Amino acid sequence: MVTMAFDRAMLGDRLQEGIERSGLELTSAQIGQLLDYLALLSKWNAVYNLTAVRDPAQMVQQHLLDSLAVVPAFAQSRAVLDVGAGGGLPGMVLAIARPDMQVDMIDTVHKKTAFLTQAKAELALTNVQIHTGRVEQLQRAGGYDTITSRAFAELRDFVSWSAHLLAPGGHFIALKGVAPSDEIDRLPAGWAVTEIRPLHVPGLNAERHLVFIERRT
């Protein structure tokens, strides 16, 4: 299997440029953590197939900057659950960008949660908790004020499987490509979309949307 070269300086420049174009403010330490995470993801991906994207330069745009673009949507969040976290997108990126926010991640695939556990340890992320298993079986006292997912499942299933974990007054934020009108129409009774927010990811020529879902009052 071919492993793409990891040019940290070049990747750092690309990441820094994208962050500046996004209007985000991250410290040099946070940027270093993002690059460390990317290096781990690239290394583990060669063996465990965590993502279909192999080129670290493409990972900067399609994974890091794509996930960083959602950070402003979590401005009021304090406890977040990333469902079907996979390789940690957006969960790991959110945890790095918002060290004041608790970020839990859950996935059913052991190799993915093993990677996430290793990344948590190597990046010294004290605001991260990793769970292996089905979200339907997860319990947390008080729930989460925000539950998110990226390419996890149809909105109907995402909401149905994790609704018991949503704190009163909380909301779902689903990361989607094209605005999923058909999925929205199939949401379970008692739930409503409050906003569909288009995202711009620097250097990425593809549609991105955030779908905000809350309980009907």
Backbone hydrogen bonds, N-H to C=O, Kabsch-Sander energy under -0.5 kcal/mol:
donor,donor_aa,acceptor,acceptor_aa,energy
4,M,2,V,-0.5
7,D,5,A,-0.8
8,R,6,F,-1.1
11,L,7,D,-2.7
12,G,8,R,-2.6
13,D,9,A,-2.0
14,R,10,M,-2.1
15,L,11,L,-2.6
16,Q,12,G,-2.8
17,E,13,D,-2.5
18,G,14,R,-2.3
19,I,15,L,-2.5
20,E,16,Q,-2.4
21,R,17,E,-2.4
22,S,18,G,-1.5
23,G,19,I,-0.7
23,G,20,E,-0.8
24,L,19,I,-1.7
26,L,24,L,-0.6
31,I,27,T,-2.2
32,G,28,S,-2.1
33,Q,29,A,-2.1
34,L,30,Q,-2.3
35,L,31,I,-2.1
36,D,32,G,-2.3
37,Y,33,Q,-2.7
38,L,34,L,-2.3
39,A,35,L,-2.4
40,L,36,D,-2.1
41,L,37,Y,-2.8
42,S,38,L,-2.6
43,K,39,A,-2.2
44,W,40,L,-3.0
45,N,41,L,-2.0
46,A,42,S,-0.9
46,A,43,K,-0.6
47,V,44,W,-1.5
48,Y,44,W,-3.3
49,N,45,N,-1.3
54,R,52,A,-0.5
58,Q,55,D,-0.6
59,M,55,D,-2.1
60,V,56,P,-1.7
61,Q,57,A,-1.1
62,Q,58,Q,-3.3
63,H,59,M,-2.0
64,L,59,M,-2.1
65,L,60,V,-3.3
66,D,61,Q,-0.9
67,S,63,H,-2.0
68,L,64,L,-2.8
69,A,65,L,-1.7
70,V,67,S,-1.3
71,V,68,L,-1.4
73,A,70,V,-1.4
74,F,71,V,-2.0
75,A,72,P,-1.5
77,S,74,F,-1.5
80,V,102,Q,-2.9
81,L,146,T,-1.9
82,D,104,D,-2.9
83,V,81,L,-0.7
83,V,148,T,-2.8
84,G,106,I,-1.4
85,A,82,D,-0.6
85,A,106,I,-2.1
88,G,85,A,-2.6
89,L,85,A,-1.4
92,M,88,G,-2.0
93,V,88,G,-1.0
94,L,90,P,-2.9
95,A,91,G,-2.4
96,I,92,M,-1.9
97,A,93,V,-2.6
98,R,94,L,-2.5
101,M,98,R,-2.1
102,Q,78,R,-2.5
103,V,127,N,-3.1
104,D,80,V,-3.2
104,D,102,Q,-0.5
105,M,129,Q,-2.5
106,I,82,D,-2.3
107,D,131,H,-1.7
110,H,108,T,-0.6
112,K,109,V,-0.7
113,T,109,V,-1.9
114,A,110,H,-2.4
115,F,111,K,-1.6
116,L,112,K,-2.4
117,T,113,T,-2.4
118,Q,114,A,-2.1
119,A,115,F,-2.9
120,K,116,L,-2.6
121,A,117,T,-1.9
122,E,118,Q,-2.9
123,L,119,A,-2.5
124,A,121,A,-0.8
125,L,120,K,-2.1
126,T,124,A,-0.9
128,V,125,L,-0.8
129,Q,103,V,-1.6
131,H,105,M,-2.8
133,G,107,D,-2.0
133,G,131,H,-0.5
137,Q,134,R,-1.5
138,L,135,V,-1.0
143,G,140,R,-1.7
144,Y,165,L,-2.7
145,D,79,A,-1.0
146,T,79,A,-1.7
147,I,171,H,-1.7
148,T,81,L,-3.2
149,S,173,I,-1.1
150,R,83,V,-0.5
151,A,175,L,-1.2
158,F,154,E,-2.7
159,V,155,L,-2.6
160,S,156,R,-2.3
161,W,157,D,-2.9
162,S,158,F,-1.1
163,A,159,V,-1.4
165,L,162,S,-1.8
166,L,163,A,-1.5
167,A,144,Y,-2.9
167,A,165,L,-0.5
170,G,167,A,-2.5
171,H,145,D,-2.1
172,F,213,I,-2.8
173,I,147,I,-2.4
174,A,211,V,-2.5
175,L,149,S,-3.0
176,K,174,A,-0.6
176,K,209,H,-3.0
181,S,179,A,-1.7
184,I,180,P,-2.2
185,D,181,S,-1.9
186,R,182,D,-0.9
186,R,183,E,-0.6
187,L,184,I,-1.5
191,W,188,P,-1.2
192,A,214,E,-2.7
194,T,192,A,-0.5
194,T,212,F,-2.2
195,E,212,F,-1.0
197,R,210,L,-2.8
199,L,208,R,-2.8
201,V,199,L,-0.5
204,L,201,V,-2.4
205,N,203,G,-0.6
206,A,204,L,-1.4
209,H,176,K,-3.2
210,L,197,R,-2.6
211,V,174,A,-2.4
212,F,195,E,-2.8
212,F,210,L,-0.6
213,I,172,F,-2.0
214,E,192,A,-2.6
216,R,190,G,-2.5
